[in-house]
Amino acid sequence: MDDSSFFPGVITSLPPADIPIDGLSSYLVQGKDSQIIFMSFEKEAVVGVHTHAAQWCVVLDGQIELTVDGQKRVYGKGETYFIPANVPHGAKIFAGYKDVTLFGQKDRYKERTI
């Protein structure tokens, strides 16, 4: 299922986020102190261990294998996860994965300009 049939136009008309992952479509809602990003992964992706401000996510479709502070768990459609600020984490994201993520940081990602 492509983005246009999964996410409604009110989401796909949002500005794209500048996230350098091949096969990722992302749509950014910028708040005063936080960001919400709708993400759709066409291809499998691996995100190395990193840290940032708090992150809360709702899995809309597909699966993600998330390792948070050394603990690995797979999340699927309808599940949520929370990553506290500055806790090391990384992920294996499977093709077809879609989510909506809130970052408790206003500048986690910039709007893509191209």
All heavy atoms as an XYZ file, in Angstrom:
889
protein
N       0.848     -1.180      0.000
C       0.000      0.000      0.000
C       0.890      1.239      0.000
O       1.756      1.386      0.830
C      -0.882     -0.046      1.252
C      -1.829      1.103      1.376
S      -2.877      1.024      2.859
C      -3.887     -0.383      2.485
N       0.685      2.134     -0.961
C       1.515      3.342     -1.002
C       0.938      4.417     -0.092
O      -0.153      4.287      0.445
C       1.673      3.835     -2.446
C       0.370      4.309     -3.067
O      -0.574      4.653     -2.330
O       0.285      4.336     -4.301
N       1.711      5.486      0.085
C       1.307      6.555      1.001
C      -0.037      7.169      0.630
O      -0.834      7.491      1.497
C       2.350      7.663      1.019
C       3.602      7.258      1.754
O       3.596      6.212      2.423
O       4.601      7.980      1.647
N      -0.276      7.351     -0.674
C      -1.484      8.047     -1.092
C      -2.745      7.253     -0.774
O      -3.815      7.825     -0.637
C      -1.427      8.387     -2.583
O      -1.355      7.198     -3.350
N      -2.642      5.943     -0.645
C      -3.812      5.158     -0.284
C      -3.861      4.865      1.216
O      -4.873      4.432      1.726
C      -3.863      3.850     -1.086
O      -2.729      3.063     -0.825
N      -2.771      5.090      1.929
C      -2.745      4.853      3.371
C      -3.002      6.146      4.140
O      -3.900      6.225      4.960
C      -1.405      4.248      3.803
C      -1.396      3.802      5.239
C      -1.825      2.539      5.580
C      -0.979      4.660      6.243
C      -1.849      2.127      6.915
C      -0.991      4.262      7.578
C      -1.426      2.985      7.908
N      -2.182      7.165      3.881
C      -2.343      8.459      4.548
C      -3.260      9.343      3.709
O      -3.083      9.454      2.496
C      -0.994      9.163      4.700
C      -0.067      8.543      5.715
C       1.181      8.084      5.332
C      -0.431      8.423      7.044
C       2.058      7.527      6.261
C       0.431      7.855      7.986
C       1.669      7.408      7.585
N      -4.212     10.028      4.339
C      -5.078     10.935      3.590
C      -4.313     12.189      3.147
O      -3.241     12.503      3.672
C      -6.181     11.280      4.586
C      -5.562     11.076      5.924
C      -4.552      9.973      5.760
N      -4.896     12.906      2.199
C      -4.272     14.106      1.658
C      -3.904     15.145      2.699
O      -2.933     15.877      2.536
N      -4.659     15.227      3.782
C      -4.346     16.193      4.838
C      -2.960     15.910      5.434
O      -2.294     16.823      5.926
C      -5.451     16.218      5.923
C      -5.473     14.930      6.727
C      -5.321     17.433      6.812
N      -2.501     14.660      5.349
C      -1.163     14.297      5.830
C      -0.137     14.403      4.702
O       0.916     15.013      4.877
C      -1.167     12.889      6.459
C      -1.995     12.922      7.737
C       0.271     12.412      6.739
C      -2.250     11.578      8.360
N      -0.439     13.847      3.535
C       0.548     13.859      2.445
C       0.791     15.262      1.893
O       1.770     15.481      1.179
C       0.148     12.903      1.309
O      -1.132     13.287      0.789
C       0.119     11.461      1.798
N      -0.077     16.212      2.237
C       0.157     17.591      1.807
C       1.036     18.362      2.795
O       1.413     19.508      2.522
C      -1.176     18.325      1.609
O      -1.854     18.444      2.843
N       1.384     17.748      3.927
C       2.295     18.385      4.882
C       3.700     18.439      4.295
O       4.059     17.639      3.421
C       2.330     17.577      6.190
C       1.054     17.577      7.014
C       1.133     16.501      8.103
C       0.814     18.945      7.625
N       4.550     19.330      4.795
C       5.919     19.382      4.296
C       6.678     18.092      4.656
O       6.484     17.534      5.742
C       6.546     20.577      5.006
C       5.563     21.088      5.971
C       4.278     20.351      5.804
N       7.520     17.620      3.746
C       8.330     16.438      4.062
C       9.430     16.789      5.057
O       9.953     17.901      5.055
C       8.921     16.036      2.712
C       8.904     17.281      1.891
C       7.753     18.108      2.393
N       9.762     15.826      5.921
C      10.876     16.001      6.854
C      12.158     15.554      6.167
O      12.157     14.634      5.356
C      10.638     15.187      8.120
N      13.248     16.213      6.491
C      14.551     15.884      5.904
C      15.209     14.787      6.747
O      15.983     15.074      7.658
C      15.423     17.133      5.846
C      16.686     16.914      5.045
O      16.775     15.899      4.333
O      17.595     17.763      5.133
N      14.860     13.534      6.439
C      15.398     12.373      7.149
C      16.112     11.513      6.110
O      15.467     10.978      5.207
C      14.279     11.570      7.842
C      13.471     12.475      8.778
C      14.871     10.381      8.601
C      12.234     11.815      9.371
N      17.426     11.387      6.202
C      18.206     10.723      5.142
C      18.172      9.188      5.226
O      19.176      8.542      5.496
C      19.618     11.265      5.374
C      19.678     11.509      6.843
C      18.294     11.958      7.227
N      16.999      8.603      4.981
C      16.852      7.151      4.938
C      16.210      6.790      3.607
O      15.119      7.283      3.276
C      15.984      6.633      6.111
C      16.663      6.938      7.449
C      15.728      5.130      5.962
C      15.836      6.550      8.666
N      16.883      5.943      2.832
C      16.396      5.523      1.527
C      15.059      4.802      1.662
O      14.908      3.908      2.490
C      17.428      4.607      0.861
C      17.068      4.272     -0.567
O      16.575      5.164     -1.289
O      17.262      3.102     -0.958
N      14.084      5.209      0.861
C      12.779      4.563      0.863
C      11.814      5.089      1.908
O      10.726      4.543      2.073
N      12.185      6.143      2.617
C      11.326      6.723      3.649
C      10.578      7.933      3.103
O      11.176      8.833      2.517
C      12.156      7.162      4.860
C      11.438      8.017      5.914
C      10.287      7.251      6.556
C      12.416      8.507      6.963
N       9.260      7.936      3.315
C       8.443      9.129      3.084
C       8.051      9.640      4.462
O       7.674      8.847      5.335
C       7.178      8.783      2.296
O       7.505      8.284      1.026
N       8.137     10.951      4.648
C       7.839     11.509      5.967
C       7.145     12.857      5.816
O       7.438     13.617      4.901
C       9.125     11.666      6.779
O      10.049     12.473      6.083
N       6.218     13.120      6.739
C       5.401     14.321      6.692
C       5.445     14.985      8.059
O       5.118     14.369      9.063
C       3.963     13.956      6.296
C       3.935     13.100      5.050
C       3.836     11.718      5.144
C       4.074     13.672      3.785
C       3.848     10.918      4.007
C       4.087     12.885      2.645
C       3.972     11.509      2.766
O       3.997     10.722      1.642
N       5.838     16.251      8.093
C       6.182     16.959      9.318
C       5.109     17.938      9.781
O       4.634     18.768      9.000
C       7.491     17.724      9.076
C       8.001     18.664     10.157
C       8.408     17.881     11.395
C       9.185     19.468      9.630
N       4.766     17.839     11.070
C       3.941     18.844     11.744
C       4.852     19.491     12.777
O       5.352     18.830     13.687
C       2.720     18.210     12.456
C       1.934     19.288     13.201
C       1.841     17.469     11.468
N       5.099     20.787     12.609
C       6.021     21.504     13.478
C       5.263     22.240     14.567
O       4.391     23.058     14.284
C       6.843     22.504     12.658
C       7.861     23.275     13.457
C       8.929     22.353     14.032
O       9.618     21.657     13.297
N       9.070     22.342     15.343
N       5.601     21.941     15.815
C       5.021     22.644     16.944
C       6.022     23.598     17.568
O       7.179     23.668     17.155
N       5.581     24.316     18.567
C       6.444     25.279     19.253
C       7.609     24.576     19.952
O       8.744     25.037     19.906
C       5.623     26.080     20.267
C       6.428     27.090     21.037
C       5.564     27.824     22.037
C       6.456     28.674     22.916
N       5.967     28.749     24.273
N       7.339     23.452     20.609
C       8.358     22.746     21.378
C       8.523     21.280     20.980
O       9.251     20.540     21.647
C       8.018     22.797     22.874
C       8.032     24.217     23.405
O       8.970     24.969     23.072
O       7.089     24.585     24.135
N       7.832     20.841     19.938
C       7.876     19.432     19.550
C       7.553     19.279     18.071
O       7.194     20.250     17.410
C       6.887     18.630     20.394
O       5.580     19.137     20.213
N       7.692     18.043     17.580
C       7.367     17.717     16.197
C       6.577     16.421     16.175
O       6.837     15.510     16.970
C       8.626     17.493     15.366
C       9.483     18.705     15.191
C      10.716     18.421     14.345
O      11.282     17.330     14.380
N      11.146     19.404     13.593
N       5.657     16.333     15.236
C       4.980     15.082     14.930
C       5.351     14.741     13.496
O       5.288     15.601     12.606
C       3.457     15.197     15.073
C       3.095     15.461     16.531
C       2.771     13.927     14.551
C       1.629     15.751     16.763
N       5.753     13.486     13.282
C       6.137     13.055     11.942
C       5.387     11.769     11.607
O       5.403     10.812     12.381
C       7.660     12.842     11.824
C       8.383     14.149     12.154
C       8.019     12.357     10.421
C       9.877     14.086     12.069
N       4.727     11.772     10.467
C       4.105     10.580      9.912
C       5.138      9.949      8.990
O       5.659     10.625      8.095
C       2.846     10.955      9.123
C       1.771     11.566      9.974
C       1.772     12.931     10.253
C       0.763     10.785     10.502
C       0.783     13.506     11.037
C      -0.235     11.352     11.294
C      -0.223     12.708     11.558
N       5.450      8.665      9.201
C       6.510      8.016      8.428
C       6.009      6.747      7.755
O       5.194      6.017      8.317
C       7.695      7.673      9.329
C       8.430      8.898      9.834
S       9.950      8.493     10.705
C       9.391      8.673     12.387
N       6.544      6.492      6.561
C       6.222      5.297      5.798
C       7.513      4.785      5.155
O       8.182      5.515      4.422
C       5.195      5.637      4.718
O       4.926      4.502      3.925
N       7.853      3.522      5.431
C       9.088      2.916      4.938
C       8.778      1.944      3.808
O       8.163      0.906      4.020
C       9.812      2.186      6.078
C      10.400      3.114      7.097
C       9.599      3.686      8.074
C      11.752      3.420      7.079
C      10.134      4.554      9.018
C      12.300      4.289      8.010
C      11.481      4.854      8.987
N       9.220      2.293      2.616
C       9.049      1.446      1.442
C      10.027      0.269      1.480
O       9.736     -0.804      0.972
C       9.295      2.298      0.194
C       9.300      1.574     -1.104
C       9.690      2.521     -2.243
O       9.064      3.582     -2.370
O      10.616      2.171     -2.989
N      11.202      0.494      2.071
C      12.268     -0.501      2.139
C      12.656     -0.750      3.593
O      12.437      0.093      4.448
C      13.513     -0.011      1.400
C      13.309      0.326     -0.047
C      14.579      0.894     -0.634
C      14.381      1.315     -2.075
N      15.610      1.892     -2.629
N      13.288     -1.897      3.827
C      13.835     -2.166      5.157
C      14.941     -1.148      5.446
O      15.677     -0.747      4.546
C      14.417     -3.572      5.196
C      14.898     -3.988      6.559
C      15.341     -5.436      6.603
O      14.474     -6.318      6.488
O      16.559     -5.658      6.742
N      15.037     -0.739      6.704
C      16.059      0.232      7.099
C      16.610     -0.139      8.472
O      15.899     -0.693      9.306
C      15.458      1.636      7.154
N      17.880      0.157      8.668
C      18.514     -0.024      9.963
C      18.962      1.347     10.449
O      19.638      2.082      9.726
C      19.713     -0.994      9.883
C      20.442     -1.074     11.210
C      19.237     -2.381      9.445
N      18.560      1.684     11.665
C      18.939      2.956     12.280
C      19.859      2.618     13.442
O      19.459      1.927     14.379
C      17.698      3.742     12.761
C      18.110      5.036     13.438
C      16.746      4.000     11.603
N      21.094      3.084     13.365
C      22.082      2.798     14.399
C      21.732      3.410     15.744
O      20.854      4.275     15.850
N      22.432      2.965     16.762
C      22.191      3.441     18.122
C      22.481      4.945     18.206
O      23.506      5.420     17.709
C      23.048      2.653     19.131
C      22.892      3.210     20.537
C      22.667      1.168     19.100
N      21.557      5.667     18.820
C      21.670      7.121     18.962
C      20.824      7.571     20.145
O      20.109      6.761     20.750
C      21.231      7.825     17.669
C      19.800      7.554     17.311
N      19.366      6.347     16.786
C      18.700      8.323     17.430
C      18.063      6.397     16.580
N      17.621      7.589     16.963
N      20.881      8.850     20.472
C      20.052      9.427     21.531
C      19.483     10.763     21.058
O      20.013     11.383     20.128
C      20.843      9.666     22.835
O      21.869     10.620     22.576
C      21.449      8.378     23.375
N      18.410     11.180     21.699
C      17.796     12.493     21.463
C      16.743     12.714     22.541
O      16.637     11.916     23.479
C      17.204     12.598     20.050
C      16.328     11.467     19.646
N      15.101     11.215     20.212
C      16.523     10.484     18.740
C      14.555     10.152     19.641
N      15.409      9.667     18.757
N      15.945     13.746     22.387
C      14.858     14.025     23.335
C      13.839     12.882     23.318
O      13.901     11.995     22.467
C      14.196     15.351     22.973
N      12.889     12.918     24.231
C      11.877     11.863     24.341
C      11.122     11.658     23.025
O      10.913     12.602     22.258
C      10.902     12.199     25.459
N      10.726     10.406     22.806
C      10.014     10.018     21.584
C       8.871      9.074     21.962
O       9.069      8.121     22.712
C      10.978      9.305     20.642
C      10.364      8.756     19.386
C      11.395      8.038     18.504
O      12.592      8.095     18.761
N      10.925      7.384     17.485
N       7.678      9.339     21.425
C       6.530      8.459     21.614
C       5.972      8.124     20.246
O       5.879      9.000     19.380
C       5.467      9.149     22.464
C       4.257      8.287     22.713
C       4.150      7.271     23.609
C       2.994      8.380     22.063
N       2.888      6.716     23.546
C       2.156      7.388     22.601
C       2.484      9.211     21.058
C       0.842      7.195     22.186
C       1.170      9.023     20.647
C       0.362      8.030     21.218
N       5.602      6.864     20.046
C       5.214      6.418     18.715
C       4.002      5.492     18.757
O       3.866      4.680     19.669
C       6.394      5.679     18.088
S       6.024      5.008     16.468
N       3.164      5.598     17.722
C       2.076      4.660     17.476
C       2.386      3.963     16.151
O       2.575      4.631     15.125
C       0.711      5.371     17.357
C      -0.389      4.361     17.041
C       0.386      6.148     18.601
N       2.463      2.639     16.177
C       2.696      1.859     14.966
C       1.363      1.736     14.223
O       0.395      1.192     14.763
C       3.270      0.463     15.280
C       3.478     -0.332     14.005
C       4.567      0.579     16.079
N       1.321      2.235     12.991
C       0.100      2.202     12.200
C       0.006      0.953     11.335
O      -1.092      0.468     11.045
C       0.015      3.447     11.314
C       0.032      4.785     12.056
C       0.101      5.931     11.062
C      -1.164      4.905     12.976
N       1.157      0.433     10.902
C       1.181     -0.761     10.062
C       2.595     -1.325     10.060
O       3.560     -0.586     10.245
C       0.756     -0.410      8.633
C       0.176     -1.588      7.874
O      -0.070     -2.653      8.490
O      -0.037     -1.456      6.652
N       2.727     -2.621      9.845
C       4.036     -3.250      9.757
C       4.672     -3.492     11.109
O       3.991     -3.511     12.141
N       6.015     -3.667     11.069
C       6.756     -3.995     12.289
C       8.077     -3.250     12.363
O       8.692     -2.942     11.343
C       7.064     -5.490     12.348
C       5.861     -6.362     12.581
C       6.270     -7.800     12.802
O       7.138     -8.321     12.106
N       5.652     -8.449     13.771
N       8.496     -3.025     13.609
C       9.794     -2.441     13.912
C      10.424     -3.256     15.043
O       9.737     -3.614     16.006
C       9.671     -0.947     14.310
C      11.042     -0.322     14.574
C       8.749     -0.767     15.505
C      11.004      1.192     14.770
N      11.692     -3.578     14.883
C      12.453     -4.229     15.951
C      13.267     -3.131     16.616
O      14.205     -2.601     16.032
C      13.366     -5.300     15.369
C      14.174     -6.036     16.417
C      15.102     -7.044     15.785
O      14.666     -8.174     15.505
O      16.272     -6.662     15.531
N      12.898     -2.791     17.826
C      13.478     -1.651     18.528
C      14.328     -2.139     19.695
O      13.896     -2.996     20.465
C      12.335     -0.761     19.040
C      12.675      0.578     19.647
C      13.318      1.488     18.608
C      11.403      1.227     20.187
N      15.536     -1.609     19.789
C      16.404     -1.907     20.920
C      16.578     -0.614     21.708
O      17.108      0.364     21.193
C      17.774     -2.446     20.458
O      17.556     -3.599     19.652
C      18.648     -2.812     21.647
N      16.078     -0.624     22.947
C      16.134      0.549     23.817
C      16.932      0.185     25.053
O      16.559     -0.739     25.782
C      14.719      1.032     24.215
C      14.800      2.236     25.146
C      13.895      1.357     22.977
N      18.031      0.889     25.239
C      18.892      0.667     26.400
C      19.260     -0.816     26.539
O      19.240     -1.377     27.625
C      18.212      1.189     27.660
C      19.209      1.584     28.748
O      20.406      1.752     28.439
O      18.778      1.723     29.905
N      19.557     -1.436     25.376
C      20.000     -2.830     25.356
C      18.890     -3.866     25.339
O      19.155     -5.055     25.190
N      17.627     -3.456     25.468
C      16.488     -4.382     25.479
C      15.799     -4.373     24.120
O      15.316     -3.325     23.670
C      15.486     -3.975     26.571
C      16.060     -3.976     27.972
C      16.455     -5.372     28.419
O      15.708     -6.330     28.271
N      17.662     -5.495     28.969
N      15.734     -5.553     23.471
C      15.155     -5.671     22.129
C      13.705     -6.134     22.228
O      13.383     -7.038     22.993
C      15.960     -6.671     21.312
C      15.572     -6.729     19.852
C      16.392     -7.748     19.090
C      17.836     -7.305     19.003
N      18.631     -8.170     18.114
N      12.840     -5.500     21.394
C      11.432     -5.892     21.329
C      10.886     -5.535     19.951
O      11.278     -4.529     19.364
C      10.634     -5.162     22.406
C       9.174     -5.551     22.337
C       8.356     -5.099     23.498
N       6.958     -5.345     23.135
C       5.933     -4.695     23.618
N       6.112     -3.764     24.527
N       4.715     -4.966     23.220
N       9.970     -6.350     19.461
C       9.301     -6.088     18.186
C       7.926     -5.493     18.474
O       7.180     -6.005     19.318
C       9.170     -7.383     17.351
C       8.369     -7.122     16.083
C      10.554     -7.934     17.010
N       7.605     -4.410     17.763
C       6.316     -3.744     17.886
C       5.587     -3.842     16.556
O       6.201     -3.753     15.494
C       6.491     -2.261     18.237
C       7.068     -2.046     19.609
C       8.443     -1.997     19.810
C       6.241     -1.897     20.721
C       8.982     -1.806     21.069
C       6.764     -1.704     21.984
C       8.139     -1.663     22.147
O       8.671     -1.481     23.401
N       4.265     -4.016     16.624
C       3.450     -4.121     15.423
C       2.252     -3.201     15.469
O       2.045     -2.443     16.428
N       1.443     -3.316     14.446
C       0.269     -2.474     14.250
C      -0.551     -2.343     15.535
O      -0.877     -3.335     16.182
C      -0.592     -3.066     13.138
C      -1.801     -2.254     12.785
C      -2.537     -2.888     11.628
C      -3.768     -2.077     11.265
N      -4.431     -2.631     10.074
N      -0.855     -1.097     15.897
C      -1.682     -0.809     17.052
C      -0.921     -0.655     18.356
O      -1.494     -0.223     19.354
N       0.362     -0.990     18.346
C       1.148     -0.868     19.574
C       1.820      0.498     19.643
O       2.007      1.172     18.628
C       2.192     -1.969     19.645
C       1.574     -3.355     19.776
C       2.612     -4.428     19.974
O       3.392     -4.682     19.032
O       2.649     -5.002     21.079
N       2.185      0.880     20.856
C       2.905      2.125     21.080
C       4.201      1.832     21.812
O       4.337      0.798     22.460
C       2.086      3.121     21.928
O       1.910      2.591     23.239
C       0.738      3.413     21.302
N       5.136      2.758     21.664
C       6.352      2.676     22.480
C       6.797      4.079     22.859
O       6.434      5.061     22.206
C       7.469      1.901     21.778
C       7.971      2.472     20.480
C       8.915      3.498     20.448
C       7.524      1.971     19.259
C       9.396      4.009     19.257
C       8.008      2.467     18.057
C       8.933      3.478     18.060
O       9.399      3.987     16.880
N       7.555      4.141     23.938
C       8.076      5.402     24.444
C       9.567      5.236     24.712
O       9.982      4.247     25.319
C       7.370      5.811     25.740
C       7.927      7.071     26.346
C       7.703      8.303     25.761
C       8.690      7.013     27.494
C       8.224      9.468     26.312
C       9.220      8.172     28.058
C       8.979      9.404     27.457
N      10.345      6.194     24.250
C      11.782      6.210     24.500
C      12.079      7.473     25.305
O      11.903      8.589     24.801
C      12.586      6.212     23.188
C      12.195      5.010     22.318
C      14.085      6.229     23.484
C      12.721      5.072     20.900
N      12.510      7.326     26.557
C      12.834      8.514     27.356
C      14.005      9.298     26.753
O      14.814      8.751     25.991
C      13.216      7.922     28.719
C      12.623      6.563     28.746
C      12.657      6.088     27.316
N      14.100     10.545     27.106
C      15.177     11.416     26.623
C      16.542     10.829     26.953
O      16.755     10.286     28.047
C      15.048     12.800     27.237
N      17.436     10.912     25.994
C      18.852     10.554     26.142
C      19.117      9.077     26.439
O      20.196      8.735     26.916
C      19.523     11.443     27.195
C      19.381     12.906     26.832
O      19.625     13.289     25.689
N      18.945     13.710     27.768
N      18.151      8.202     26.150
C      18.352      6.761     26.311
C      18.807      6.194     24.962
O      18.146      6.414     23.945
C      17.059      6.067     26.793
C      17.210      4.553     26.776
C      16.694      6.554     28.186
N      19.932      5.466     24.935
C      20.422      4.906     23.674
C      19.415      3.923     23.068
O      18.859      3.079     23.775
C      21.700      4.175     24.077
C      22.081      4.729     25.405
C      20.813      5.150     26.063
N      19.200      4.057     21.755
C      18.283      3.173     21.051
C      18.630      3.097     19.573
O      19.277      3.985     19.028
C      16.829      3.627     21.243
C      16.566      4.993     20.689
N      16.958      6.145     21.334
C      15.968      5.398     19.549
C      16.603      7.195     20.618
N      16.002      6.764     19.518
N      18.203      2.018     18.945
C      18.377      1.803     17.518
C      17.258      0.908     17.037
O      16.478      0.377     17.835
N      17.158      0.704     15.713
C      16.026     -0.059     15.192
C      16.338     -0.746     13.875
O      17.161     -0.274     13.098
C      14.831      0.870     15.002
N      15.628     -1.839     13.656
C      15.504     -2.452     12.340
C      14.047     -2.234     11.964
O      13.135     -2.666     12.685
C      15.826     -3.938     12.378
C      15.644     -4.615     11.041
C      16.021     -6.091     11.123
C      15.847     -6.771      9.787
N      16.154     -8.218      9.888
N      13.841     -1.537     10.861
C      12.500     -1.176     10.434
C      12.188     -1.980      9.175
O      12.940     -1.928      8.202
C      12.408      0.339     10.167
C      12.846      1.106     11.430
C      10.999      0.715      9.747
C      13.155      2.562     11.200
N      11.101     -2.717      9.202
C      10.751     -3.597      8.094
C       9.997     -2.840      7.011
O       9.258     -1.891      7.296
C       9.935     -4.780      8.610
C      10.712     -5.651      9.563
C      10.687     -5.402     10.927
C      11.511     -6.677      9.096
C      11.423     -6.177     11.816
C      12.255     -7.466      9.969
C      12.209     -7.213     11.329
N      10.196     -3.259      5.758
C       9.484     -2.650      4.636
C       7.981     -2.702      4.894
O       7.457     -3.703      5.387
C       9.821     -3.383      3.345
N       7.299     -1.602      4.600
C       5.865     -1.508      4.811
C       5.477     -0.905      6.147
O       4.297     -0.667      6.410
N       6.479     -0.617      6.982
C       6.221     -0.034      8.304
C       5.727      1.406      8.161
O       6.245      2.175      7.354
C       7.507     -0.063      9.128
C       7.403      0.598     10.480
C       6.836     -0.068     11.557
C       7.901      1.877     10.686
C       6.758      0.525     12.809
C       7.828      2.481     11.929
C       7.248      1.802     12.978
O       7.174      2.400     14.215
N       4.704      1.751      8.959
C       4.180      3.115      8.993
C       3.898      3.484     10.442
O       3.436      2.644     11.220
C       2.896      3.217      8.172
C       3.116      2.995      6.679
C       1.808      2.933      5.929
C       1.971      2.791      4.438
N       2.919      1.816      3.967
N       4.184      4.739     10.792
C       3.915      5.184     12.158
C       3.637      6.675     12.214
O       3.758      7.388     11.216
C       5.068      4.816     13.104
C       6.328      5.665     12.957
O       6.293      6.751     12.338
O       7.364      5.255     13.490
N       3.239      7.100     13.389
C       3.175      8.521     13.715
C       3.987      8.669     14.997
O       3.795      7.922     15.955
C       1.729      9.051     13.848
C       0.942      8.312     14.894
C       1.718     10.540     14.114
N       4.946      9.594     14.963
C       5.893      9.757     16.063
C       5.894     11.194     16.552
O       5.953     12.134     15.753
C       7.321      9.376     15.604
O       7.335      8.017     15.216
C       8.329      9.579     16.715
N       5.871     11.336     17.870
C       6.017     12.642     18.511
C       7.414     12.720     19.100
O       7.811     11.852     19.884
C       4.989     12.813     19.630
C       5.210     14.023     20.547
C       4.973     15.325     19.790
C       4.318     13.945     21.763
N       8.164     13.718     18.690
C       9.473     14.003     19.275
C       9.315     15.198     20.204
O       8.809     16.234     19.786
C      10.511     14.333     18.197
C      10.912     13.161     17.360
C      10.365     12.965     16.103
C      11.845     12.245     17.826
C      10.737     11.887     15.325
C      12.226     11.159     17.053
C      11.665     10.975     15.810
N       9.752     15.067     21.441
C       9.690     16.155     22.405
C      10.839     17.123     22.192
O      11.565     17.452     23.132
N      10.997     17.548     20.973
C      12.119     18.400     20.562
C      11.661     19.163     19.326
O      11.251     18.548     18.342
C      13.297     17.487     20.244
C      14.535     18.141     19.773
C      15.644     17.100     19.520
O      15.581     15.959     19.958
N      16.652     17.514     18.786
N      11.739     20.463     19.349
C      11.222     21.246     18.228
C      12.088     21.200     16.980
O      11.623     21.504     15.884
C      11.000     22.695     18.643
C      12.271     23.462     18.912
C      11.962     24.890     19.277
C      13.237     25.651     19.551
N      12.975     27.022     19.919
N      13.342     20.796     17.117
C      14.251     20.839     15.967
C      14.901     19.483     15.681
O      15.995     19.424     15.159
C      15.317     21.898     16.172
C      16.127     21.669     17.446
O      15.810     20.749     18.236
O      17.095     22.424     17.661
N      14.207     18.396     16.007
C      14.770     17.064     15.720
C      15.038     16.935     14.228
O      16.075     16.475     13.812
C      13.812     15.969     16.207
C      14.221     14.565     15.807
C      15.391     14.082     16.623
N      15.763     12.744     16.185
C      16.998     12.394     15.896
N      17.984     13.254     16.012
N      17.278     11.173     15.497
N      14.085     17.328     13.420
C      14.255     17.286     11.959
C      13.850     18.621     11.354
O      12.970     19.315     11.874
C      13.427     16.160     11.332
C      13.918     14.795     11.713
C      13.230     14.024     12.629
C      15.111     14.304     11.192
C      13.702     12.768     13.002
C      15.590     13.054     11.566
C      14.877     12.296     12.461
O      15.343     11.071     12.830
N      14.450     18.938     10.247
C      14.106     20.145      9.495
C      13.177     19.744      8.341
O      13.094     18.585      7.964
C      15.381     20.767      8.906
C      16.410     21.110      9.941
C      16.370     22.565     10.272
C      17.520     22.957     11.170
N      17.133     23.116     12.545
N      12.511     20.737      7.791
C      11.698     20.523      6.606
C      12.635     20.311      5.412
O      13.611     21.046      5.247
C      10.820     21.751      6.380
C       9.838     21.614      5.271
C       8.944     22.841      5.160
O       8.520     23.381      6.190
O       8.692     23.233      3.993
N      12.339     19.286      4.591
C      13.146     19.059      3.388
C      12.805     20.124      2.362
O      11.633     20.430      2.120
C      12.867     17.662      2.818
C      13.836     17.311      1.693
C      13.719     15.877      1.226
N      12.410     15.620      0.674
C      11.666     14.559      0.967
N      12.097     13.659      1.825
N      10.488     14.396      0.417
N      13.829     20.719      1.765
C      13.622     21.843      0.851
C      13.651     21.442     -0.620
O      13.319     22.251     -1.460
C      14.674     22.935      1.099
O      15.981     22.356      0.973
C      14.501     23.534      2.478
N      14.048     20.228     -0.924
C      14.113     19.811     -2.345
C      12.985     18.891     -2.668
O      12.583     18.053     -1.973
C      15.472     19.125     -2.649
C      16.589     20.122     -2.435
C      15.484     18.578     -4.047
C      17.971     19.540     -2.605
